[in-house]
Each structure stands twice: as C-alpha cells, then as structure tokens.
Amino acid sequence: MPEIYFPEEDSFLLSDVLKKEVPKILKKNPNPKILEIGSGSGFQVETLLSLGVHPKHITLTDINPDAFKFLKEKFKHSKVIHSNLFDKLNKKYDLIFFNPPYLPEDAREPKGSRLATTGGKSGSEVVKEFLKDAKNHLNPDGKIFLLTSSLTSGINWSKYNKKVLAKKKLFFEELVVWELSL
Ligand SMILES: C[S@@+](CC[C@H](N)C(=O)[O-])C[C@H]1O[C@@H](n2cnc3c(N)ncnc32)[C@H](O)[C@@H]1O
C-alpha cells in the first residue's frame, strides 16, 4: 500500500514559496481558484489557509486512495478529488502547484514511498504528463508552481514561460521551485 507523504525538505521549500508568492496573488485577486496536485498530508493547503485563502476556493487532489481519504476527512470545507493528475478535473485555476514524485527509479527505494517520490526511469515521467495537461487548466493570467530536482532529467518546458522562484541544495541534489505561465 502506498504511504501518505508527510512533509520533507521539498515540502518546506514549496511552502516557503507559497508564503512569499500567495499574498501577492491575493492582492490582485482576493478569491483566486487554487489547485494542488498530489496534496499528500495537506501540508501545503494548511499554508494556504494560514495565508487567508478561502477554503472553498481550494481543490486538493491525490492519486493515493489513502491520502484522498485522509484529506477528505481533514479539509471538509474544500474540494477533495481522487485523481491521477488532471483526469477527474474539468475546471480552470488561477494557481496550480505540484510537489511531484521527481526522483529517477531506484531499486533501493521502499515500495510504500515510491508513488510519492519516484517519477519513472528518468524522474520526469509524472512531471511530463503534468505539463502536457496543466496549460489546459490555467486561467489566462494563471501561474503554476512546480518543484523539480537536479536529478529530474528530460523535461520539455517549451509550452511555458519559466523562472526560478527558489532553490535549495541538499547533499546529493538541488531542489528548484519554478514559476510557469503561458
Ligand atoms: C512528494 S509528495 C508531496 C506531498 C505534499 N504536496 C507535500 O508537498 O508535502 C507527492 C504527492 O503526489 C502524489 N502523486 C503521485 N503521483 C500522482 C499523480 N499521478 N496524480 C496525483 N497525485 C500524485 C503522491 O501520492 C504524493 O502524495
């Protein structure tokens, strides 16, 4: 059974970005529609709520059925959807963010944590699928915050404008949070 992902270094880096960037978004639009792909334990959504985002404008998702049940119980005032990426979603959002599984396959990784950490052979398979569809769910001035690692290879960013919002060096990799727009 896949485990629910509780916050690690990547979660903290993305949360710091939300703390810096979401107040700027709220200044321009007090009710932005926000989607998180792969909400895990809901750590990022707790950050959004602490920043004053209205729960009814937040959509949480996860492919892991246990994470879905956990989130549904915990965030009763938000929309919680059991979905593989955008499969069960048909709306557009002002902000979409994702701390994805981004590591290349490694036989030493325990089975229970692979769904949350391993993004296929090159580490980018889930990210590539995400990028294929994310643009179709973004409002015209919308933004995407996406975390990747220096170990994630082979991403084609060509459909997006991109800039770096934050970086963090760990001892075997560097994490980056990107802002993507159309
Ligand atoms: C690295 S964890 C991040 C969890 C949480 N957002 C955080 O920042 O702590 C990645 C999450 O994405 C979920 N996930 C993996 N593949 C997915 C997919 N194809 N669609 C939706 N969620 C997915 C995992 O179950 C896991 O909860």
The ligand as an SDF file (V2000), in Angstrom:
LIG
                    3D

 27 29  0  0  0  0  0  0  0  0999 V2000
    6.3500   14.4940   -2.8840 C   0  0  0  0  0  0  0  0  0  0  0  0
    4.7080   14.1420   -2.3670 S   0  0  0  0  0  0  0  0  0  0  0  0
    4.1290   15.7900   -1.9630 C   0  0  0  0  0  0  0  0  0  0  0  0
    3.0240   15.8210   -0.9320 C   0  0  0  0  0  0  0  0  0  0  0  0
    2.6300   17.2270   -0.4580 C   0  0  0  0  0  0  0  0  0  0  0  0
    2.0700   18.0000   -1.5170 N   0  0  0  0  0  0  0  0  0  0  0  0
    3.8270   17.9500    0.1110 C   0  0  0  0  0  0  0  0  0  0  0  0
    4.2980   18.9100   -0.5100 O   0  0  0  0  0  0  0  0  0  0  0  0
    4.2940   17.5470    1.1950 O   0  0  0  0  0  0  0  0  0  0  0  0
    3.9080   13.7950   -3.9360 C   0  0  0  0  0  0  0  0  0  0  0  0
    2.4080   13.5200   -3.8360 C   0  0  0  0  0  0  0  0  0  0  0  0
    1.8780   13.3510   -5.1590 O   0  0  0  0  0  0  0  0  0  0  0  0
    1.0210   12.2340   -5.2030 C   0  0  0  0  0  0  0  0  0  0  0  0
    1.0230   11.7550   -6.5840 N   0  0  0  0  0  0  0  0  0  0  0  0
    1.9580   10.9910   -7.2030 C   0  0  0  0  0  0  0  0  0  0  0  0
    1.6140   10.7770   -8.4850 N   0  0  0  0  0  0  0  0  0  0  0  0
    0.4260   11.4240   -8.6870 C   0  0  0  0  0  0  0  0  0  0  0  0
   -0.4550   11.5570   -9.7910 C   0  0  0  0  0  0  0  0  0  0  0  0
   -0.1800   10.9970  -10.9720 N   0  0  0  0  0  0  0  0  0  0  0  0
   -1.5910   12.2850   -9.6240 N   0  0  0  0  0  0  0  0  0  0  0  0
   -1.9000   12.8450   -8.4210 C   0  0  0  0  0  0  0  0  0  0  0  0
   -1.1070   12.7480   -7.3320 N   0  0  0  0  0  0  0  0  0  0  0  0
    0.0410   12.0550   -7.4660 C   0  0  0  0  0  0  0  0  0  0  0  0
    1.5950   11.2670   -4.1910 C   0  0  0  0  0  0  0  0  0  0  0  0
    0.6410   10.3210   -3.7510 O   0  0  0  0  0  0  0  0  0  0  0  0
    2.0630   12.2360   -3.0910 C   0  0  0  0  0  0  0  0  0  0  0  0
    1.0380   12.4940   -2.1780 O   0  0  0  0  0  0  0  0  0  0  0  0
  1  2  1  0
  2  3  1  0
  2 10  1  0
  3  4  1  0
  4  5  1  0
  5  6  1  0
  5  7  1  0
  7  8  2  0
  7  9  1  0
 10 11  1  0
 11 12  1  0
 11 26  1  0
 12 13  1  0
 13 14  1  0
 13 24  1  0
 14 15  1  0
 14 23  1  0
 15 16  2  0
 16 17  1  0
 17 18  1  0
 17 23  2  0
 18 19  1  0
 18 20  2  0
 20 21  1  0
 21 22  2  0
 22 23  1  0
 24 25  1  0
 24 26  1  0
 26 27  1  0
M  CHG  2   2   1   9  -1
M  END
$$$$
